Amino acid sequence: MLQLAIACLVIALLAAVLGFGGIAGSFVGVAKILFVVFLIFAVLSFLGGGMRRGRLWG
């Protein structure tokens, strides 16, 4: 998921350099959404793994 967000960001930067502002804005929006989804899944995975083992903080 994070790799996809980074790929969208790279495509957006390349499009911005080449002068395609509308496409660049779209890819930046997609990259932001994918990054937030990645963060949510990472936090849920962290919490779920800690609860499965019976201890959350150590």
PQR file of N, CA, C, O and H, with PARSE charges and radii, in Angstrom:
ATOM      1  N   MET A   1       0.828  -1.177   0.000 -0.4000 1.5000
ATOM      2  CA  MET A   1       0.000   0.000   0.000 -0.0000 2.0000
ATOM      3  C   MET A   1       0.881   1.252   0.000  0.5500 1.7000
ATOM      4  O   MET A   1       0.630   2.213  -0.728 -0.5500 1.4000
ATOM      5  N   LEU A   2       1.904   1.211   0.826 -0.4000 1.5000
ATOM      6  CA  LEU A   2       2.793   2.373   0.888 -0.0000 2.0000
ATOM      7  C   LEU A   2       3.551   2.536  -0.431  0.5500 1.7000
ATOM      8  O   LEU A   2       3.786   3.661  -0.874 -0.5500 1.4000
ATOM      9  H   LEU A   2       2.108   0.431   1.417  0.4000 1.0000
ATOM     10  N   GLN A   3       3.933   1.428  -1.055 -0.4000 1.5000
ATOM     11  CA  GLN A   3       4.637   1.500  -2.333 -0.0000 2.0000
ATOM     12  C   GLN A   3       3.749   2.125  -3.402  0.5500 1.7000
ATOM     13  O   GLN A   3       4.226   2.880  -4.250 -0.5500 1.4000
ATOM     14  H   GLN A   3       3.742   0.515  -0.695  0.4000 1.0000
ATOM     15  N   LEU A   4       2.460   1.809  -3.361 -0.4000 1.5000
ATOM     16  CA  LEU A   4       1.521   2.383  -4.328 -0.0000 2.0000
ATOM     17  C   LEU A   4       1.364   3.888  -4.109  0.5500 1.7000
ATOM     18  O   LEU A   4       1.277   4.651  -5.071 -0.5500 1.4000
ATOM     19  H   LEU A   4       2.072   1.196  -2.673  0.4000 1.0000
ATOM     20  N   ALA A   5       1.329   4.312  -2.853 -0.4000 1.5000
ATOM     21  CA  ALA A   5       1.231   5.737  -2.552 -0.0000 2.0000
ATOM     22  C   ALA A   5       2.476   6.481  -3.036  0.5500 1.7000
ATOM     23  O   ALA A   5       2.380   7.577  -3.587 -0.5500 1.4000
ATOM     24  H   ALA A   5       1.400   3.692  -2.072  0.4000 1.0000
ATOM     25  N   ILE A   6       3.634   5.875  -2.825 -0.4000 1.5000
ATOM     26  CA  ILE A   6       4.871   6.512  -3.275 -0.0000 2.0000
ATOM     27  C   ILE A   6       4.925   6.563  -4.798  0.5500 1.7000
ATOM     28  O   ILE A   6       5.387   7.550  -5.371 -0.5500 1.4000
ATOM     29  H   ILE A   6       3.711   4.985  -2.378  0.4000 1.0000
ATOM     30  N   ALA A   7       4.453   5.496  -5.459 -0.4000 1.5000
ATOM     31  CA  ALA A   7       4.430   5.490  -6.922 -0.0000 2.0000
ATOM     32  C   ALA A   7       3.522   6.591  -7.455  0.5500 1.7000
ATOM     33  O   ALA A   7       3.875   7.264  -8.423 -0.5500 1.4000
ATOM     34  H   ALA A   7       4.078   4.695  -4.993  0.4000 1.0000
ATOM     35  N   CYS A   8       2.358   6.784  -6.837 -0.4000 1.5000
ATOM     36  CA  CYS A   8       1.444   7.855  -7.266 -0.0000 2.0000
ATOM     37  C   CYS A   8       2.081   9.222  -7.059  0.5500 1.7000
ATOM     38  O   CYS A   8       1.915  10.120  -7.884 -0.5500 1.4000
ATOM     39  H   CYS A   8       2.072   6.237  -6.051  0.4000 1.0000
ATOM     40  N   LEU A   9       2.803   9.378  -5.968 -0.4000 1.5000
ATOM     41  CA  LEU A   9       3.470  10.649  -5.698 -0.0000 2.0000
ATOM     42  C   LEU A   9       4.559  10.927  -6.734  0.5500 1.7000
ATOM     43  O   LEU A   9       4.706  12.063  -7.186 -0.5500 1.4000
ATOM     44  H   LEU A   9       2.938   8.648  -5.297  0.4000 1.0000
ATOM     45  N   VAL A  10       5.318   9.909  -7.111 -0.4000 1.5000
ATOM     46  CA  VAL A  10       6.361  10.075  -8.123 -0.0000 2.0000
ATOM     47  C   VAL A  10       5.743  10.430  -9.473  0.5500 1.7000
ATOM     48  O   VAL A  10       6.252  11.298 -10.182 -0.5500 1.4000
ATOM     49  H   VAL A  10       5.199   8.986  -6.744  0.4000 1.0000
ATOM     50  N   ILE A  11       4.643   9.759  -9.829 -0.4000 1.5000
ATOM     51  CA  ILE A  11       3.957  10.074 -11.086 -0.0000 2.0000
ATOM     52  C   ILE A  11       3.443  11.504 -11.060  0.5500 1.7000
ATOM     53  O   ILE A  11       3.519  12.212 -12.064 -0.5500 1.4000
ATOM     54  H   ILE A  11       4.229   9.053  -9.254  0.4000 1.0000
ATOM     55  N   ALA A  12       2.918  11.934  -9.911 -0.4000 1.5000
ATOM     56  CA  ALA A  12       2.420  13.304  -9.789 -0.0000 2.0000
ATOM     57  C   ALA A  12       3.551  14.318  -9.959  0.5500 1.7000
ATOM     58  O   ALA A  12       3.379  15.337 -10.628 -0.5500 1.4000
ATOM     59  H   ALA A  12       2.856  11.359  -9.095  0.4000 1.0000
ATOM     60  N   LEU A  13       4.694  14.041  -9.358 -0.4000 1.5000
ATOM     61  CA  LEU A  13       5.827  14.961  -9.496 -0.0000 2.0000
ATOM     62  C   LEU A  13       6.314  15.019 -10.942  0.5500 1.7000
ATOM     63  O   LEU A  13       6.635  16.093 -11.452 -0.5500 1.4000
ATOM     64  H   LEU A  13       4.833  13.214  -8.814  0.4000 1.0000
ATOM     65  N   LEU A  14       6.365  13.876 -11.592 -0.4000 1.5000
ATOM     66  CA  LEU A  14       6.776  13.834 -12.995 -0.0000 2.0000
ATOM     67  C   LEU A  14       5.785  14.590 -13.881  0.5500 1.7000
ATOM     68  O   LEU A  14       6.186  15.328 -14.781 -0.5500 1.4000
ATOM     69  H   LEU A  14       6.104  13.004 -11.178  0.4000 1.0000
ATOM     70  N   ALA A  15       4.496  14.402 -13.624 -0.4000 1.5000
ATOM     71  CA  ALA A  15       3.480  15.108 -14.406 -0.0000 2.0000
ATOM     72  C   ALA A  15       3.557  16.616 -14.173  0.5500 1.7000
ATOM     73  O   ALA A  15       3.358  17.399 -15.102 -0.5500 1.4000
ATOM     74  H   ALA A  15       4.170  13.803 -12.893  0.4000 1.0000
ATOM     75  N   ALA A  16       3.846  17.027 -12.934 -0.4000 1.5000
ATOM     76  CA  ALA A  16       3.953  18.452 -12.641 -0.0000 2.0000
ATOM     77  C   ALA A  16       5.154  19.066 -13.359  0.5500 1.7000
ATOM     78  O   ALA A  16       5.073  20.182 -13.872 -0.5500 1.4000
ATOM     79  H   ALA A  16       4.008  16.392 -12.179  0.4000 1.0000
ATOM     80  N   VAL A  17       6.260  18.338 -13.393 -0.4000 1.5000
ATOM     81  CA  VAL A  17       7.451  18.840 -14.079 -0.0000 2.0000
ATOM     82  C   VAL A  17       7.183  18.992 -15.573  0.5500 1.7000
ATOM     83  O   VAL A  17       7.665  19.933 -16.203 -0.5500 1.4000
ATOM     84  H   VAL A  17       6.326  17.431 -12.977  0.4000 1.0000
ATOM     85  N   LEU A  18       6.416  18.064 -16.134 -0.4000 1.5000
ATOM     86  CA  LEU A  18       6.123  18.115 -17.563 -0.0000 2.0000
ATOM     87  C   LEU A  18       4.989  19.072 -17.913  0.5500 1.7000
ATOM     88  O   LEU A  18       4.697  19.280 -19.091 -0.5500 1.4000
ATOM     89  H   LEU A  18       6.025  17.300 -15.622  0.4000 1.0000
ATOM     90  N   GLY A  19       4.349  19.654 -16.906 -0.4000 1.5000
ATOM     91  CA  GLY A  19       3.334  20.666 -17.162 -0.0000 2.0000
ATOM     92  C   GLY A  19       1.899  20.171 -17.160  0.5500 1.7000
ATOM     93  O   GLY A  19       0.998  20.908 -17.559 -0.5500 1.4000
ATOM     94  H   GLY A  19       4.587  19.485 -15.950  0.4000 1.0000
ATOM     95  N   PHE A  20       1.669  18.966 -16.731 -0.4000 1.5000
ATOM     96  CA  PHE A  20       0.313  18.432 -16.660 -0.0000 2.0000
ATOM     97  C   PHE A  20      -0.227  18.647 -15.238  0.5500 1.7000
ATOM     98  O   PHE A  20      -0.220  17.729 -14.418 -0.5500 1.4000
ATOM     99  H   PHE A  20       2.401  18.367 -16.408  0.4000 1.0000
ATOM    100  N   GLY A  21      -0.689  19.857 -14.963 -0.4000 1.5000
ATOM    101  CA  GLY A  21      -1.118  20.218 -13.619 -0.0000 2.0000
ATOM    102  C   GLY A  21      -2.340  19.467 -13.131  0.5500 1.7000
ATOM    103  O   GLY A  21      -2.402  19.077 -11.965 -0.5500 1.4000
ATOM    104  H   GLY A  21      -0.694  20.602 -15.630  0.4000 1.0000
ATOM    105  N   GLY A  22      -3.319  19.257 -14.008 -0.4000 1.5000
ATOM    106  CA  GLY A  22      -4.539  18.562 -13.597 -0.0000 2.0000
ATOM    107  C   GLY A  22      -4.283  17.120 -13.220  0.5500 1.7000
ATOM    108  O   GLY A  22      -4.810  16.622 -12.226 -0.5500 1.4000
ATOM    109  H   GLY A  22      -3.269  19.574 -14.955  0.4000 1.0000
ATOM    110  N   ILE A  23      -3.471  16.453 -14.019 -0.4000 1.5000
ATOM    111  CA  ILE A  23      -3.136  15.063 -13.729 -0.0000 2.0000
ATOM    112  C   ILE A  23      -2.304  14.973 -12.453  0.5500 1.7000
ATOM    113  O   ILE A  23      -2.491  14.062 -11.646 -0.5500 1.4000
ATOM    114  H   ILE A  23      -3.042  16.858 -14.827  0.4000 1.0000
ATOM    115  N   ALA A  24      -1.401  15.905 -12.278 -0.4000 1.5000
ATOM    116  CA  ALA A  24      -0.561  15.909 -11.080 -0.0000 2.0000
ATOM    117  C   ALA A  24      -1.405  16.081  -9.828  0.5500 1.7000
ATOM    118  O   ALA A  24      -1.170  15.407  -8.825 -0.5500 1.4000
ATOM    119  H   ALA A  24      -1.250  16.645 -12.933  0.4000 1.0000
ATOM    120  N   GLY A  25      -2.380  16.973  -9.876 -0.4000 1.5000
ATOM    121  CA  GLY A  25      -3.261  17.174  -8.724 -0.0000 2.0000
ATOM    122  C   GLY A  25      -4.065  15.930  -8.399  0.5500 1.7000
ATOM    123  O   GLY A  25      -4.273  15.605  -7.230 -0.5500 1.4000
ATOM    124  H   GLY A  25      -2.571  17.521 -10.690  0.4000 1.0000
ATOM    125  N   SER A  26      -4.515  15.240  -9.428 -0.4000 1.5000
ATOM    126  CA  SER A  26      -5.273  14.006  -9.210 -0.0000 2.0000
ATOM    127  C   SER A  26      -4.418  12.940  -8.547  0.5500 1.7000
ATOM    128  O   SER A  26      -4.860  12.277  -7.609 -0.5500 1.4000
ATOM    129  H   SER A  26      -4.347  15.504 -10.377  0.4000 1.0000
ATOM    130  N   PHE A  27      -3.197  12.774  -9.031 -0.4000 1.5000
ATOM    131  CA  PHE A  27      -2.325  11.755  -8.455 -0.0000 2.0000
ATOM    132  C   PHE A  27      -1.900  12.105  -7.035  0.5500 1.7000
ATOM    133  O   PHE A  27      -1.712  11.208  -6.213 -0.5500 1.4000
ATOM    134  H   PHE A  27      -2.837  13.313  -9.793  0.4000 1.0000
ATOM    135  N   VAL A  28      -1.748  13.373  -6.735 -0.4000 1.5000
ATOM    136  CA  VAL A  28      -1.421  13.768  -5.358 -0.0000 2.0000
ATOM    137  C   VAL A  28      -2.577  13.417  -4.433  0.5500 1.7000
ATOM    138  O   VAL A  28      -2.356  12.946  -3.317 -0.5500 1.4000
ATOM    139  H   VAL A  28      -1.900  14.101  -7.402  0.4000 1.0000
ATOM    140  N   GLY A  29      -3.807  13.641  -4.884 -0.4000 1.5000
ATOM    141  CA  GLY A  29      -4.972  13.272  -4.081 -0.0000 2.0000
ATOM    142  C   GLY A  29      -5.048  11.777  -3.831  0.5500 1.7000
ATOM    143  O   GLY A  29      -5.344  11.341  -2.719 -0.5500 1.4000
ATOM    144  H   GLY A  29      -3.987  14.023  -5.790  0.4000 1.0000
ATOM    145  N   VAL A  30      -4.780  10.993  -4.865 -0.4000 1.5000
ATOM    146  CA  VAL A  30      -4.780   9.536  -4.720 -0.0000 2.0000
ATOM    147  C   VAL A  30      -3.672   9.094  -3.763  0.5500 1.7000
ATOM    148  O   VAL A  30      -3.886   8.209  -2.934 -0.5500 1.4000
ATOM    149  H   VAL A  30      -4.538  11.347  -5.769  0.4000 1.0000
ATOM    150  N   ALA A  31      -2.512   9.693  -3.873 -0.4000 1.5000
ATOM    151  CA  ALA A  31      -1.397   9.338  -2.995 -0.0000 2.0000
ATOM    152  C   ALA A  31      -1.728   9.654  -1.539  0.5500 1.7000
ATOM    153  O   ALA A  31      -1.384   8.877  -0.648 -0.5500 1.4000
ATOM    154  H   ALA A  31      -2.338  10.411  -4.547  0.4000 1.0000
ATOM    155  N   LYS A  32      -2.387  10.777  -1.284 -0.4000 1.5000
ATOM    156  CA  LYS A  32      -2.778  11.131   0.092 -0.0000 2.0000
ATOM    157  C   LYS A  32      -3.755  10.114   0.656  0.5500 1.7000
ATOM    158  O   LYS A  32      -3.612   9.675   1.798 -0.5500 1.4000
ATOM    159  H   LYS A  32      -2.666  11.409  -2.008  0.4000 1.0000
ATOM    160  N   ILE A  33      -4.740   9.743  -0.137 -0.4000 1.5000
ATOM    161  CA  ILE A  33      -5.736   8.772   0.324 -0.0000 2.0000
ATOM    162  C   ILE A  33      -5.080   7.423   0.627  0.5500 1.7000
ATOM    163  O   ILE A  33      -5.351   6.819   1.665 -0.5500 1.4000
ATOM    164  H   ILE A  33      -4.856  10.100  -1.064  0.4000 1.0000
ATOM    165  N   LEU A  34      -4.222   6.957  -0.272 -0.4000 1.5000
ATOM    166  CA  LEU A  34      -3.551   5.678  -0.053 -0.0000 2.0000
ATOM    167  C   LEU A  34      -2.643   5.718   1.174  0.5500 1.7000
ATOM    168  O   LEU A  34      -2.535   4.725   1.893 -0.5500 1.4000
ATOM    169  H   LEU A  34      -4.002   7.448  -1.115  0.4000 1.0000
ATOM    170  N   PHE A  35      -2.001   6.835   1.416 -0.4000 1.5000
ATOM    171  CA  PHE A  35      -1.130   6.949   2.588 -0.0000 2.0000
ATOM    172  C   PHE A  35      -1.943   6.890   3.877  0.5500 1.7000
ATOM    173  O   PHE A  35      -1.528   6.247   4.841 -0.5500 1.4000
ATOM    174  H   PHE A  35      -2.088   7.642   0.831  0.4000 1.0000
ATOM    175  N   VAL A  36      -3.100   7.557   3.903 -0.4000 1.5000
ATOM    176  CA  VAL A  36      -3.958   7.519   5.093 -0.0000 2.0000
ATOM    177  C   VAL A  36      -4.475   6.101   5.320  0.5500 1.7000
ATOM    178  O   VAL A  36      -4.506   5.629   6.457 -0.5500 1.4000
ATOM    179  H   VAL A  36      -3.436   8.080   3.120  0.4000 1.0000
ATOM    180  N   VAL A  37      -4.880   5.421   4.249 -0.4000 1.5000
ATOM    181  CA  VAL A  37      -5.334   4.033   4.383 -0.0000 2.0000
ATOM    182  C   VAL A  37      -4.206   3.154   4.914  0.5500 1.7000
ATOM    183  O   VAL A  37      -4.441   2.292   5.762 -0.5500 1.4000
ATOM    184  H   VAL A  37      -4.854   5.804   3.326  0.4000 1.0000
ATOM    185  N   PHE A  38      -2.984   3.364   4.424 -0.4000 1.5000
ATOM    186  CA  PHE A  38      -1.832   2.622   4.926 -0.0000 2.0000
ATOM    187  C   PHE A  38      -1.634   2.864   6.425  0.5500 1.7000
ATOM    188  O   PHE A  38      -1.406   1.919   7.180 -0.5500 1.4000
ATOM    189  H   PHE A  38      -2.794   4.063   3.736  0.4000 1.0000
ATOM    190  N   LEU A  39      -1.721   4.118   6.852 -0.4000 1.5000
ATOM    191  CA  LEU A  39      -1.540   4.417   8.277 -0.0000 2.0000
ATOM    192  C   LEU A  39      -2.608   3.749   9.132  0.5500 1.7000
ATOM    193  O   LEU A  39      -2.305   3.223  10.203 -0.5500 1.4000
ATOM    194  H   LEU A  39      -1.907   4.885   6.238  0.4000 1.0000
ATOM    195  N   ILE A  40      -3.853   3.765   8.670 -0.4000 1.5000
ATOM    196  CA  ILE A  40      -4.942   3.135   9.424 -0.0000 2.0000
ATOM    197  C   ILE A  40      -4.687   1.634   9.548  0.5500 1.7000
ATOM    198  O   ILE A  40      -4.825   1.069  10.634 -0.5500 1.4000
ATOM    199  H   ILE A  40      -4.099   4.192   7.800  0.4000 1.0000
ATOM    200  N   PHE A  41      -4.315   0.983   8.437 -0.4000 1.5000
ATOM    201  CA  PHE A  41      -4.038  -0.452   8.485 -0.0000 2.0000
ATOM    202  C   PHE A  41      -2.834  -0.763   9.372  0.5500 1.7000
ATOM    203  O   PHE A  41      -2.829  -1.782  10.062 -0.5500 1.4000
ATOM    204  H   PHE A  41      -4.203   1.442   7.556  0.4000 1.0000
ATOM    205  N   ALA A  42      -1.825   0.086   9.367 -0.4000 1.5000
ATOM    206  CA  ALA A  42      -0.646  -0.134  10.197 -0.0000 2.0000
ATOM    207  C   ALA A  42      -0.998  -0.055  11.681  0.5500 1.7000
ATOM    208  O   ALA A  42      -0.540  -0.880  12.471 -0.5500 1.4000
ATOM    209  H   ALA A  42      -1.829   0.914   8.806  0.4000 1.0000
ATOM    210  N   VAL A  43      -1.805   0.928  12.059 -0.4000 1.5000
ATOM    211  CA  VAL A  43      -2.210   1.062  13.462 -0.0000 2.0000
ATOM    212  C   VAL A  43      -3.089  -0.112  13.881  0.5500 1.7000
ATOM    213  O   VAL A  43      -2.913  -0.660  14.969 -0.5500 1.4000
ATOM    214  H   VAL A  43      -2.176   1.598  11.417  0.4000 1.0000
ATOM    215  N   LEU A  44      -4.036  -0.503  13.024 -0.4000 1.5000
ATOM    216  CA  LEU A  44      -4.895  -1.642  13.353 -0.0000 2.0000
ATOM    217  C   LEU A  44      -4.086  -2.934  13.463  0.5500 1.7000
ATOM    218  O   LEU A  44      -4.367  -3.770  14.322 -0.5500 1.4000
ATOM    219  H   LEU A  44      -4.179  -0.058  12.140  0.4000 1.0000
ATOM    220  N   SER A  45      -3.106  -3.097  12.618 -0.4000 1.5000
ATOM    221  CA  SER A  45      -2.253  -4.280  12.683 -0.0000 2.0000
ATOM    222  C   SER A  45      -1.436  -4.287  13.978  0.5500 1.7000
ATOM    223  O   SER A  45      -1.276  -5.329  14.613 -0.5500 1.4000
ATOM    224  H   SER A  45      -2.877  -2.418  11.920  0.4000 1.0000
ATOM    225  N   PHE A  46      -0.930  -3.135  14.354 -0.4000 1.5000
ATOM    226  CA  PHE A  46      -0.167  -3.024  15.596 -0.0000 2.0000
ATOM    227  C   PHE A  46      -1.030  -3.364  16.794  0.5500 1.7000
ATOM    228  O   PHE A  46      -0.623  -4.144  17.655 -0.5500 1.4000
ATOM    229  H   PHE A  46      -1.060  -2.289  13.837  0.4000 1.0000
ATOM    230  N   LEU A  47      -2.217  -2.786  16.854 -0.4000 1.5000
ATOM    231  CA  LEU A  47      -3.111  -3.041  17.981 -0.0000 2.0000
ATOM    232  C   LEU A  47      -3.616  -4.479  17.978  0.5500 1.7000
ATOM    233  O   LEU A  47      -3.685  -5.108  19.034 -0.5500 1.4000
ATOM    234  H   LEU A  47      -2.548  -2.152  16.154  0.4000 1.0000
ATOM    235  N   GLY A  48      -3.965  -5.002  16.827 -0.4000 1.5000
ATOM    236  CA  GLY A  48      -4.459  -6.373  16.743 -0.0000 2.0000
ATOM    237  C   GLY A  48      -3.405  -7.392  17.107  0.5500 1.7000
ATOM    238  O   GLY A  48      -3.715  -8.386  17.763 -0.5500 1.4000
ATOM    239  H   GLY A  48      -3.909  -4.491  15.969  0.4000 1.0000
ATOM    240  N   GLY A  49      -2.178  -7.176  16.704 -0.4000 1.5000
ATOM    241  CA  GLY A  49      -1.094  -8.090  17.055 -0.0000 2.0000
ATOM    242  C   GLY A  49      -0.799  -8.079  18.543  0.5500 1.7000
ATOM    243  O   GLY A  49      -0.517  -9.125  19.128 -0.5500 1.4000
ATOM    244  H   GLY A  49      -1.926  -6.369  16.171  0.4000 1.0000
ATOM    245  N   GLY A  50      -0.861  -6.919  19.154 -0.4000 1.5000
ATOM    246  CA  GLY A  50      -0.633  -6.828  20.595 -0.0000 2.0000
ATOM    247  C   GLY A  50      -1.748  -7.456  21.397  0.5500 1.7000
ATOM    248  O   GLY A  50      -1.493  -8.072  22.432 -0.5500 1.4000
ATOM    249  H   GLY A  50      -1.090  -6.069  18.678  0.4000 1.0000
ATOM    250  N   MET A  51      -2.985  -7.312  20.940 -0.4000 1.5000
ATOM    251  CA  MET A  51      -4.113  -7.906  21.661 -0.0000 2.0000
ATOM    252  C   MET A  51      -4.138  -9.420  21.473  0.5500 1.7000
ATOM    253  O   MET A  51      -4.561 -10.143  22.375 -0.5500 1.4000
ATOM    254  H   MET A  51      -3.192  -6.812  20.099  0.4000 1.0000
ATOM    255  N   ARG A  52      -3.698  -9.906  20.331 -0.4000 1.5000
ATOM    256  CA  ARG A  52      -3.699 -11.346  20.079 -0.0000 2.0000
ATOM    257  C   ARG A  52      -2.723 -12.046  21.002  0.5500 1.7000
ATOM    258  O   ARG A  52      -2.973 -13.176  21.421 -0.5500 1.4000
ATOM    259  H   ARG A  52      -3.354  -9.318  19.598  0.4000 1.0000
ATOM    260  N   ARG A  53      -1.623 -11.400  21.325 -0.4000 1.5000
ATOM    261  CA  ARG A  53      -0.617 -11.995  22.194 -0.0000 2.0000
ATOM    262  C   ARG A  53      -0.958 -11.813  23.683  0.5500 1.7000
ATOM    263  O   ARG A  53      -0.277 -12.358  24.552 -0.5500 1.4000
ATOM    264  H   ARG A  53      -1.420 -10.481  20.984  0.4000 1.0000
ATOM    265  N   GLY A  54      -2.002 -11.053  23.962 -0.4000 1.5000
ATOM    266  CA  GLY A  54      -2.417 -10.872  25.349 -0.0000 2.0000
ATOM    267  C   GLY A  54      -1.785  -9.684  26.039  0.5500 1.7000
ATOM    268  O   GLY A  54      -2.089  -9.405  27.198 -0.5500 1.4000
ATOM    269  H   GLY A  54      -2.555 -10.610  23.256  0.4000 1.0000
ATOM    270  N   ARG A  55      -0.939  -9.007  25.365 -0.4000 1.5000
ATOM    271  CA  ARG A  55      -0.320  -7.818  25.965 -0.0000 2.0000
ATOM    272  C   ARG A  55      -0.170  -6.761  24.893  0.5500 1.7000
ATOM    273  O   ARG A  55       0.158  -7.073  23.748 -0.5500 1.4000
ATOM    274  H   ARG A  55      -0.693  -9.234  24.423  0.4000 1.0000
ATOM    275  N   LEU A  56      -0.404  -5.537  25.250 -0.4000 1.5000
ATOM    276  CA  LEU A  56      -0.389  -4.480  24.267 -0.0000 2.0000
ATOM    277  C   LEU A  56       0.887  -3.648  24.335  0.5500 1.7000
ATOM    278  O   LEU A  56       1.404  -3.234  23.298 -0.5500 1.4000
ATOM    279  H   LEU A  56      -0.671  -5.283  26.179  0.4000 1.0000
ATOM    280  N   TRP A  57       1.392  -3.402  25.510 -0.4000 1.5000
ATOM    281  CA  TRP A  57       2.531  -2.485  25.625 -0.0000 2.0000
ATOM    282  C   TRP A  57       3.793  -3.161  26.162  0.5500 1.7000
ATOM    283  O   TRP A  57       4.740  -2.454  26.503 -0.5500 1.4000
ATOM    284  H   TRP A  57       0.972  -3.738  26.353  0.4000 1.0000
ATOM    285  N   GLY A  58       3.854  -4.435  26.252 -0.4000 1.5000
ATOM    286  CA  GLY A  58       5.112  -5.035  26.662 -0.0000 2.0000
ATOM    287  C   GLY A  58       4.901  -6.155  27.571  0.5500 1.7000
ATOM    288  O   GLY A  58       5.865  -6.779  28.017 -0.5500 1.4000
ATOM    289  H   GLY A  58       3.084  -5.010  25.975  0.4000 1.0000
TER
END
